[in-house]
């Protein structure tokens, strides 16, 4: 009798365990089904290489490859080893906009001293009205944001009557500070271009890590022009947003990063280099 009872209890436990591991109950209405991973890294997570304060001080040697970036995100921005141009990551491809204005696919082995990427999957898509300036476009993008303490990734596909972008030239040692480099940056102006803006809105409390507010890069549909966005007009477009509650920082392992003073307030320098 006792032996029969034990066997019965064991059978019940096995059935219960199996039911816990293979429930056919459908997800509750409104459940978050977006959390998870893919070949381009985890969803809902900012993946960042180094910090803006390090870049401001001239830490331009990278030790994270573009191939590694592509395994963490399919949309983003940044720069390249020795500050050799502006980075645009779109649909999983890393593009390099050099100081002469030319655009090239970046090799997987090319390294970056600063980059921010996300495995982008939109929470919301909206049709954007025309905008006469970048400031006006940003006010429209503000409508996507409901939490001032989250990160947001943006993708804006559209036609732009006017664009002004910049890139940065490759630097040689001893590396000058970023503000000195951008003070002599080449800029480019374009008219009637179709393309994509990619980038982020970062909360104010990360000012030592990334650029607070909006940071956007552009690439044209024909992949011929691009760069760091300085000004634009939007004729029409579609805006997509991905709210990002998680943040992953990959620090550099080189000597320059180890010597950098990352604790100081460099917000004025950040504002200067973003203009």
C-alpha atoms as a printed R data frame, in Angstrom:
    type eleno elety resid chain resno      x      y       z
1   ATOM     1    CA   UNK     A     1  0.000  0.000   0.000
2   ATOM     2    CA   UNK     A     2  2.790  2.441   1.029
3   ATOM     3    CA   UNK     A     3  4.828  1.547  -2.074
4   ATOM     4    CA   UNK     A     4  1.796  2.124  -4.293
5   ATOM     5    CA   UNK     A     5  1.196  5.556  -2.693
6   ATOM     6    CA   UNK     A     6  4.833  6.656  -3.295
7   ATOM     7    CA   UNK     A     7  4.645  5.600  -6.950
8   ATOM     8    CA   UNK     A     8  1.402  7.518  -7.343
9   ATOM     9    CA   UNK     A     9  2.923 10.660  -5.808
10  ATOM    10    CA   UNK     A    10  5.959 10.420  -8.084
11  ATOM    11    CA   UNK     A    11  3.712 10.099 -11.133
12  ATOM    12    CA   UNK     A    12  1.718 13.144 -10.030
13  ATOM    13    CA   UNK     A    13  4.912 15.198  -9.588
14  ATOM    14    CA   UNK     A    14  6.141 14.223 -13.056
15  ATOM    15    CA   UNK     A    15  2.832 15.231 -14.644
16  ATOM    16    CA   UNK     A    16  2.839 18.550 -12.739
17  ATOM    17    CA   UNK     A    17  6.434 19.318 -13.778
18  ATOM    18    CA   UNK     A    18  5.677 18.525 -17.406
19  ATOM    19    CA   UNK     A    19  2.652 20.806 -17.300
20  ATOM    20    CA   UNK     A    20  4.763 23.678 -15.900
21  ATOM    21    CA   UNK     A    21  7.278 23.318 -18.739
22  ATOM    22    CA   UNK     A    22  4.828 23.026 -21.605
23  ATOM    23    CA   UNK     A    23  1.729 25.007 -20.760
24  ATOM    24    CA   UNK     A    24 -0.506 25.666 -23.738
25  ATOM    25    CA   UNK     A    25 -2.089 28.678 -22.030
26  ATOM    26    CA   UNK     A    26 -2.017 31.643 -24.421
27  ATOM    27    CA   UNK     A    27 -0.230 34.811 -23.262
28  ATOM    28    CA   UNK     A    28 -2.363 37.277 -21.413
29  ATOM    29    CA   UNK     A    29 -3.617 40.268 -23.352
30  ATOM    30    CA   UNK     A    30 -1.009 43.032 -23.324
31  ATOM    31    CA   UNK     A    31  1.823 40.736 -22.279
32  ATOM    32    CA   UNK     A    32  5.288 41.910 -23.406
33  ATOM    33    CA   UNK     A    33  6.362 39.450 -26.089
34  ATOM    34    CA   UNK     A    34  9.326 41.554 -27.244
35  ATOM    35    CA   UNK     A    35 11.866 40.492 -24.637
36  ATOM    36    CA   UNK     A    36 14.286 37.936 -25.960
37  ATOM    37    CA   UNK     A    37 17.316 37.600 -28.166
38  ATOM    38    CA   UNK     A    38 18.148 37.267 -31.829
39  ATOM    39    CA   UNK     A    39 21.244 36.892 -33.971
40  ATOM    40    CA   UNK     A    40 21.748 40.656 -33.591
41  ATOM    41    CA   UNK     A    41 21.777 40.636 -29.777
42  ATOM    42    CA   UNK     A    42 19.121 41.107 -27.100
43  ATOM    43    CA   UNK     A    43 16.054 43.219 -27.728
44  ATOM    44    CA   UNK     A    44 15.279 46.376 -25.736
45  ATOM    45    CA   UNK     A    45 18.949 46.891 -24.868
46  ATOM    46    CA   UNK     A    46 21.366 49.704 -25.669
47  ATOM    47    CA   UNK     A    47 24.802 48.249 -26.417
48  ATOM    48    CA   UNK     A    48 27.520 50.881 -26.138
49  ATOM    49    CA   UNK     A    49 31.280 50.822 -26.695
50  ATOM    50    CA   UNK     A    50 33.254 53.209 -24.443
51  ATOM    51    CA   UNK     A    51 31.960 56.593 -23.212
52  ATOM    52    CA   UNK     A    52 31.506 60.046 -24.670
53  ATOM    53    CA   UNK     A    53 33.848 61.483 -22.019
54  ATOM    54    CA   UNK     A    54 36.629 59.189 -23.211
55  ATOM    55    CA   UNK     A    55 36.049 60.195 -26.844
56  ATOM    56    CA   UNK     A    56 36.071 63.885 -25.905
57  ATOM    57    CA   UNK     A    57 39.562 63.413 -24.437
58  ATOM    58    CA   UNK     A    58 40.976 61.821 -27.572
59  ATOM    59    CA   UNK     A    59 40.608 58.107 -26.813
60  ATOM    60    CA   UNK     A    60 40.402 57.168 -30.498
61  ATOM    61    CA   UNK     A    61 41.990 53.710 -30.507
62  ATOM    62    CA   UNK     A    62 39.312 51.035 -30.665
63  ATOM    63    CA   UNK     A    63 39.447 47.409 -29.622
64  ATOM    64    CA   UNK     A    64 35.876 46.353 -30.446
65  ATOM    65    CA   UNK     A    65 35.337 45.287 -34.057
66  ATOM    66    CA   UNK     A    66 32.454 46.096 -36.374
67  ATOM    67    CA   UNK     A    67 31.818 42.359 -36.536
68  ATOM    68    CA   UNK     A    68 31.230 42.356 -32.780
69  ATOM    69    CA   UNK     A    69 28.904 45.352 -33.117
70  ATOM    70    CA   UNK     A    70 26.839 43.553 -35.756
71  ATOM    71    CA   UNK     A    71 26.287 40.688 -33.330
72  ATOM    72    CA   UNK     A    72 24.825 43.134 -30.807
73  ATOM    73    CA   UNK     A    73 22.649 45.400 -32.916
74  ATOM    74    CA   UNK     A    74 21.320 46.185 -36.373
75  ATOM    75    CA   UNK     A    75 20.875 49.966 -36.021
76  ATOM    76    CA   UNK     A    76 23.098 52.635 -34.521
77  ATOM    77    CA   UNK     A    77 25.924 55.110 -34.859
78  ATOM    78    CA   UNK     A    78 29.459 55.856 -33.758
79  ATOM    79    CA   UNK     A    79 32.937 56.403 -35.194
80  ATOM    80    CA   UNK     A    80 35.971 54.359 -36.205
81  ATOM    81    CA   UNK     A    81 39.511 53.638 -35.107
82  ATOM    82    CA   UNK     A    82 41.596 56.857 -35.082
83  ATOM    83    CA   UNK     A    83 38.325 58.801 -35.516
84  ATOM    84    CA   UNK     A    84 38.249 57.864 -39.198
85  ATOM    85    CA   UNK     A    85 34.775 59.103 -40.146
86  ATOM    86    CA   UNK     A    86 31.186 58.761 -38.974
87  ATOM    87    CA   UNK     A    87 29.443 55.404 -38.503
88  ATOM    88    CA   UNK     A    88 25.914 54.562 -39.599
89  ATOM    89    CA   UNK     A    89 24.499 51.128 -38.760
90  ATOM    90    CA   UNK     A    90 21.334 50.319 -40.695
91  ATOM    91    CA   UNK     A    91 19.642 46.961 -41.323
92  ATOM    92    CA   UNK     A    92 22.676 45.203 -39.851
93  ATOM    93    CA   UNK     A    93 25.236 46.801 -42.195
94  ATOM    94    CA   UNK     A    94 27.938 49.126 -40.853
95  ATOM    95    CA   UNK     A    95 28.667 52.107 -43.128
96  ATOM    96    CA   UNK     A    96 31.652 54.444 -42.906
97  ATOM    97    CA   UNK     A    97 31.221 58.082 -43.977
98  ATOM    98    CA   UNK     A    98 34.731 59.424 -44.462
99  ATOM    99    CA   UNK     A    99 35.908 63.034 -44.221
100 ATOM   100    CA   UNK     A   100 35.832 63.402 -48.018
101 ATOM   101    CA   UNK     A   101 32.106 62.624 -47.960
102 ATOM   102    CA   UNK     A   102 32.366 59.163 -49.528
103 ATOM   103    CA   UNK     A   103 30.442 56.236 -48.036
104 ATOM   104    CA   UNK     A   104 31.861 52.712 -47.762
105 ATOM   105    CA   UNK     A   105 30.777 49.440 -46.145
106 ATOM   106    CA   UNK     A   106 33.010 48.876 -43.124
107 ATOM   107    CA   UNK     A   107 34.961 45.638 -42.885
108 ATOM   108    CA   UNK     A   108 34.105 43.388 -39.948
109 ATOM   109    CA   UNK     A   109 37.674 43.678 -38.634
110 ATOM   110    CA   UNK     A   110 37.534 47.499 -38.508
111 ATOM   111    CA   UNK     A   111 37.485 48.648 -34.895
112 ATOM   112    CA   UNK     A   112 35.593 51.383 -33.072
113 ATOM   113    CA   UNK     A   113 36.492 53.528 -30.043
114 ATOM   114    CA   UNK     A   114 32.870 54.646 -29.564
115 ATOM   115    CA   UNK     A   115 29.578 53.283 -30.860
116 ATOM   116    CA   UNK     A   116 25.974 52.789 -29.772
117 ATOM   117    CA   UNK     A   117 23.784 50.101 -31.336
118 ATOM   118    CA   UNK     A   118 20.480 48.355 -30.690
119 ATOM   119    CA   UNK     A   119 18.706 45.316 -32.050
120 ATOM   120    CA   UNK     A   120 15.952 47.556 -33.344
121 ATOM   121    CA   UNK     A   121 12.352 46.446 -33.334
122 ATOM   122    CA   UNK     A   122  9.848 49.294 -33.387
123 ATOM   123    CA   UNK     A   123  7.304 49.783 -30.617
124 ATOM   124    CA   UNK     A   124  5.491 52.367 -32.702
125 ATOM   125    CA   UNK     A   125  5.456 53.796 -36.230
126 ATOM   126    CA   UNK     A   126  3.957 57.145 -37.164
127 ATOM   127    CA   UNK     A   127  3.684 59.268 -40.275
128 ATOM   128    CA   UNK     A   128  5.691 62.435 -39.711
129 ATOM   129    CA   UNK     A   129  4.524 65.825 -40.898
130 ATOM   130    CA   UNK     A   130  6.869 68.111 -42.775
131 ATOM   131    CA   UNK     A   131  9.501 69.876 -40.695
132 ATOM   132    CA   UNK     A   132 11.268 73.109 -41.596
133 ATOM   133    CA   UNK     A   133 14.236 72.430 -39.315
134 ATOM   134    CA   UNK     A   134 15.922 69.784 -37.198
135 ATOM   135    CA   UNK     A   135 14.483 71.402 -34.081
136 ATOM   136    CA   UNK     A   136 10.974 71.064 -35.508
137 ATOM   137    CA   UNK     A   137 11.593 67.419 -36.401
138 ATOM   138    CA   UNK     A   138 12.842 66.747 -32.878
139 ATOM   139    CA   UNK     A   139  9.666 68.242 -31.438
140 ATOM   140    CA   UNK     A   140  7.704 65.680 -33.444
141 ATOM   141    CA   UNK     A   141  9.946 62.918 -32.168
142 ATOM   142    CA   UNK     A   142  9.306 64.127 -28.610
143 ATOM   143    CA   UNK     A   143  5.763 62.831 -29.056
144 ATOM   144    CA   UNK     A   144  7.108 59.267 -29.184
145 ATOM   145    CA   UNK     A   145  8.692 59.566 -25.742
146 ATOM   146    CA   UNK     A   146  6.625 58.956 -22.622
147 ATOM   147    CA   UNK     A   147  9.373 58.284 -20.046
148 ATOM   148    CA   UNK     A   148 12.193 60.848 -19.599
149 ATOM   149    CA   UNK     A   149 14.419 58.265 -17.920
150 ATOM   150    CA   UNK     A   150 14.471 55.660 -20.707
151 ATOM   151    CA   UNK     A   151 16.664 55.453 -23.788
152 ATOM   152    CA   UNK     A   152 14.937 55.615 -27.185
153 ATOM   153    CA   UNK     A   153 16.215 54.484 -30.580
154 ATOM   154    CA   UNK     A   154 14.832 56.151 -33.707
155 ATOM   155    CA   UNK     A   155 14.627 55.377 -37.389
156 ATOM   156    CA   UNK     A   156 13.219 58.029 -39.737
157 ATOM   157    CA   UNK     A   157 12.790 57.167 -43.420
158 ATOM   158    CA   UNK     A   158 11.828 60.042 -45.653
159 ATOM   159    CA   UNK     A   159 12.595 62.688 -48.220
160 ATOM   160    CA   UNK     A   160 14.648 65.664 -47.142
161 ATOM   161    CA   UNK     A   161 14.592 68.933 -49.144
162 ATOM   162    CA   UNK     A   162 17.721 70.018 -47.265
163 ATOM   163    CA   UNK     A   163 20.395 68.272 -45.213
164 ATOM   164    CA   UNK     A   164 23.606 69.396 -43.567
165 ATOM   165    CA   UNK     A   165 25.961 66.716 -42.271
166 ATOM   166    CA   UNK     A   166 29.558 66.419 -41.153
167 ATOM   167    CA   UNK     A   167 32.271 63.838 -40.865
168 ATOM   168    CA   UNK     A   168 35.623 63.816 -39.084
169 ATOM   169    CA   UNK     A   169 39.083 63.147 -40.533
170 ATOM   170    CA   UNK     A   170 41.358 60.337 -39.425
171 ATOM   171    CA   UNK     A   171 43.689 61.455 -36.627
172 ATOM   172    CA   UNK     A   172 47.339 60.709 -35.889
173 ATOM   173    CA   UNK     A   173 49.079 60.627 -32.520
174 ATOM   174    CA   UNK     A   174 49.286 62.607 -30.350
175 ATOM   175    CA   UNK     A   175 45.478 62.689 -30.596
176 ATOM   176    CA   UNK     A   176 43.874 66.134 -30.129
177 ATOM   177    CA   UNK     A   177 40.640 66.507 -28.088
178 ATOM   178    CA   UNK     A   178 37.414 65.941 -30.015
179 ATOM   179    CA   UNK     A   179 36.329 69.589 -29.707
180 ATOM   180    CA   UNK     A   180 39.512 70.636 -31.524
181 ATOM   181    CA   UNK     A   181 38.873 68.127 -34.318
182 ATOM   182    CA   UNK     A   182 35.233 69.101 -34.852
183 ATOM   183    CA   UNK     A   183 36.213 72.769 -34.883
184 ATOM   184    CA   UNK     A   184 37.782 72.052 -38.279
185 ATOM   185    CA   UNK     A   185 35.313 69.428 -39.441
186 ATOM   186    CA   UNK     A   186 34.303 69.165 -43.108
187 ATOM   187    CA   UNK     A   187 30.564 69.715 -43.588
188 ATOM   188    CA   UNK     A   188 28.310 68.764 -46.488
189 ATOM   189    CA   UNK     A   189 25.020 70.233 -47.717
190 ATOM   190    CA   UNK     A   190 22.521 68.356 -49.871
191 ATOM   191    CA   UNK     A   191 19.144 69.036 -51.466
192 ATOM   192    CA   UNK     A   192 16.215 66.739 -52.274
193 ATOM   193    CA   UNK     A   193 17.634 63.536 -50.836
194 ATOM   194    CA   UNK     A   194 15.772 60.366 -49.862
195 ATOM   195    CA   UNK     A   195 17.286 58.426 -47.005
196 ATOM   196    CA   UNK     A   196 17.262 57.371 -43.373
197 ATOM   197    CA   UNK     A   197 18.110 58.992 -40.068
198 ATOM   198    CA   UNK     A   198 19.194 56.636 -37.295
199 ATOM   199    CA   UNK     A   199 20.056 57.476 -33.732
200 ATOM   200    CA   UNK     A   200 19.127 57.820 -30.104
201 ATOM   201    CA   UNK     A   201 17.608 60.009 -27.477
202 ATOM   202    CA   UNK     A   202 19.481 59.584 -24.185
203 ATOM   203    CA   UNK     A   203 18.361 60.799 -20.743
204 ATOM   204    CA   UNK     A   204 20.240 63.617 -19.012
205 ATOM   205    CA   UNK     A   205 21.651 61.434 -16.245
206 ATOM   206    CA   UNK     A   206 24.010 59.640 -18.672
207 ATOM   207    CA   UNK     A   207 25.862 62.808 -19.677
208 ATOM   208    CA   UNK     A   208 29.271 61.298 -18.844
209 ATOM   209    CA   UNK     A   209 28.473 58.147 -20.841
210 ATOM   210    CA   UNK     A   210 26.630 59.319 -23.954
211 ATOM   211    CA   UNK     A   211 25.161 62.408 -25.604
212 ATOM   212    CA   UNK     A   212 22.071 63.619 -23.697
213 ATOM   213    CA   UNK     A   213 19.110 64.320 -25.947
214 ATOM   214    CA   UNK     A   214 19.079 63.511 -29.660
215 ATOM   215    CA   UNK     A   215 22.056 62.194 -31.626
216 ATOM   216    CA   UNK     A   216 21.294 61.327 -35.257
217 ATOM   217    CA   UNK     A   217 23.278 60.166 -38.289
218 ATOM   218    CA   UNK     A   218 22.090 60.054 -41.908
219 ATOM   219    CA   UNK     A   219 22.596 57.805 -44.912
220 ATOM   220    CA   UNK     A   220 20.947 58.166 -48.319
221 ATOM   221    CA   UNK     A   221 18.966 55.394 -49.976
222 ATOM   222    CA   UNK     A   222 21.639 55.025 -52.647
223 ATOM   223    CA   UNK     A   223 24.345 54.833 -49.915
224 ATOM   224    CA   UNK     A   224 26.290 57.662 -51.548
225 ATOM   225    CA   UNK     A   225 26.070 60.379 -48.883
226 ATOM   226    CA   UNK     A   226 25.689 60.572 -45.129
227 ATOM   227    CA   UNK     A   227 27.233 61.674 -41.850
228 ATOM   228    CA   UNK     A   228 26.478 63.210 -38.487
229 ATOM   229    CA   UNK     A   229 23.304 65.268 -38.799
230 ATOM   230    CA   UNK     A   230 23.678 69.007 -38.157
231 ATOM   231    CA   UNK     A   231 20.501 70.359 -39.778
232 ATOM   232    CA   UNK     A   232 17.661 69.169 -41.979
233 ATOM   233    CA   UNK     A   233 14.257 69.800 -43.476
234 ATOM   234    CA   UNK     A   234 11.775 66.941 -43.805
235 ATOM   235    CA   UNK     A   235  9.205 66.852 -46.591
236 ATOM   236    CA   UNK     A   236  7.499 63.672 -45.409
237 ATOM   237    CA   UNK     A   237  8.516 60.488 -43.670
238 ATOM   238    CA   UNK     A   238  7.835 57.574 -41.374
239 ATOM   239    CA   UNK     A   239  9.183 57.609 -37.841
240 ATOM   240    CA   UNK     A   240  9.804 54.462 -35.815
241 ATOM   241    CA   UNK     A   241 10.773 54.286 -32.145
242 ATOM   242    CA   UNK     A   242 12.085 51.554 -29.872
243 ATOM   243    CA   UNK     A   243 11.968 52.219 -26.109
244 ATOM   244    CA   UNK     A   244 15.033 50.770 -24.380
245 ATOM   245    CA   UNK     A   245 14.929 49.969 -20.647
246 ATOM   246    CA   UNK     A   246 18.298 48.172 -20.554
247 ATOM   247    CA   UNK     A   247 21.863 49.462 -21.026
248 ATOM   248    CA   UNK     A   248 25.063 47.487 -21.615
249 ATOM   249    CA   UNK     A   249 28.448 49.257 -21.562
250 ATOM   250    CA   UNK     A   250 31.556 47.656 -23.069
251 ATOM   251    CA   UNK     A   251 34.655 49.502 -21.850
252 ATOM   252    CA   UNK     A   252 37.862 49.649 -23.863
253 ATOM   253    CA   UNK     A   253 40.859 47.641 -22.704
254 ATOM   254    CA   UNK     A   254 43.620 49.902 -24.024
255 ATOM   255    CA   UNK     A   255 46.061 52.163 -22.201
256 ATOM   256    CA   UNK     A   256 44.494 55.448 -23.318
257 ATOM   257    CA   UNK     A   257 41.120 54.495 -21.874
258 ATOM   258    CA   UNK     A   258 42.774 53.497 -18.595
259 ATOM   259    CA   UNK     A   259 44.387 56.932 -18.283
260 ATOM   260    CA   UNK     A   260 41.311 58.979 -19.189
261 ATOM   261    CA   UNK     A   261 39.557 61.075 -16.531
262 ATOM   262    CA   UNK     A   262 35.964 59.890 -16.898
263 ATOM   263    CA   UNK     A   263 34.555 61.549 -13.787
264 ATOM   264    CA   UNK     A   264 34.587 65.196 -14.829
265 ATOM   265    CA   UNK     A   265 31.653 67.182 -16.210
266 ATOM   266    CA   UNK     A   266 32.324 67.703 -19.931
267 ATOM   267    CA   UNK     A   267 28.785 68.648 -20.924
268 ATOM   268    CA   UNK     A   268 29.920 71.948 -22.492
269 ATOM   269    CA   UNK     A   269 32.397 70.093 -24.686
270 ATOM   270    CA   UNK     A   270 29.653 67.653 -25.687
271 ATOM   271    CA   UNK     A   271 27.348 70.510 -26.724
272 ATOM   272    CA   UNK     A   272 30.175 72.084 -28.738
273 ATOM   273    CA   UNK     A   273 31.027 68.950 -30.722
274 ATOM   274    CA   UNK     A   274 27.372 68.165 -31.458
275 ATOM   275    CA   UNK     A   275 26.732 71.484 -33.211
